Amino acid sequence: MAYVHLPVNNSSTPPGLYAKTQQRLGVGGHHAASATAAVAMPQTSAAPPCKNVAVNTTRHVAPVAPVEGISRGVRRMIGSGEREESMALRSMWREVQGERDWAGMVEPQLHPLLRNEIVRYGELVAATYKAFDLDASSKRYLNCKYGKARMLGEVGMAGAGYAVTRYIYAAPDVAVPGGAGPCPSRWIGYVAVATDEAVQRLGRRDIVVSFRGTVTGSEWVANMMSSLAPARFDPADPRPDVKVESGFLSVYTSDDATCRFTCGSCRNQLLSEVTRLINKYKHEDVSITLAGHSMGSSLALLLGYDLAELGLNRGGDGRQVPITVYSFAGPRVGNMAFKDRCDKLGVKVLRVVNVNDPITKLPGIFLNENSRVWGGRLELPWSCSCYTHVGVELALDFFKARDPACVHDLEAYLGLLKCPKMTKVKKEGGDLISMAKKFVLEQSFDTWRWQMAAIQVCDLVQALGM
């Protein structure tokens, strides 16, 4: 397996500043000191972080000096570095958002600005897990614990630079074994918009939609619905050849009239709010960023396609508002016609995947983009039923963990991206399904780990036809 080393600099420090700071603080010679820094992975409610991520986290740091001896110079340099990074992002935000399909930014090395943005959006997704109420005795059970005005602050992201404008709820139209009646709506994510202060740093007014992954039983069942169904988002041009996974489509389009927090389907809620924000800021440069983990990444991609297909991503002057999807540990969503349509509409997708995560191989473990053509030329009769990934892949590699939930854990993904000496590997097969099954059978889990493992086992059993 070929490893390509990514930049060693701290992800929050722009190129050049790291070396200057070391020199100013006297790193080197008899003043040098070294320490081993562990990857910081704060827990989400979805799964615990990996304890044994396969990366080298050793780095050299300067000895801690008295505050009064370094405060002015270091603060001046750090402030200058932040300004340099902000200026770079303001001038490059379209490239960072995938305007040129991240050409030269993923290969051969991950660009530091892009890495910072991936982590930033990943943390906005992680907030959905931290804010999700799992207390069965709570009035907000399976909804958000906090009000919109204080949600990001309550999960430790008060300085994120976004204001939450709407919560999103979804109710998959599926039957849960042993369940009574239809599945009620559950909190699935939120819409937020960049504050005026953040606009100065980002270079545009960023509209963000963040989706959590699978948690409830009805969502597990939806994940197991591997049949393809026509999306038909545009009534004037339904495009029956464009097909997506029926379970994800159900979560996105089903309505629950009994929901006490909102009305309308997940789709209607999102289209209404995103359109409102585009119109509100029509005289500014605007971007639409959709981010999600696992099932949430599928919803993000469906929303991106939906907005573009209906032409709702148009500014006041008729310019197209760029749509970018940051997918973390996302499964396949649709067929080749769906991928081709996303590409034609300009929906940019960056897929961050662990090469050892079985969820990213599903659905379509047998009928996928690699089984459409025979001998590189002849298209097979079942090609229209083959699932296909969309977008550009950023491959990570970590599997040294005590349980299989780690390979799918969002915080493990972000922890590896934050590591100063992270590595990126190219995808090279391997019997990942049997490895995951072996870990499921051998390890013991607490409640949340069982839930995350169950998600993977359900998909594995379905894919293997067991």
Helices and strands as residue ranges (DSSP letters): E 3-5, H 17-25, G 29-31, E 34-36, E 58-60, H 67-96, H 112-130, H 151-154, E 162-170, E 186-194, H 196-202, E 205-211, H 217-223, E 228-230, E 243-245, H 246-253, H 266-280, E 286-293, H 295-310, E 323-328, E 334-335, H 336-345, E 348-354, G 358-361, G 369-371, E 373-374, E 378-379, G 383-385, E 387-388, E 392-396, G 404-408, H 410-418, E 423-425, H 432-442, H 447-464
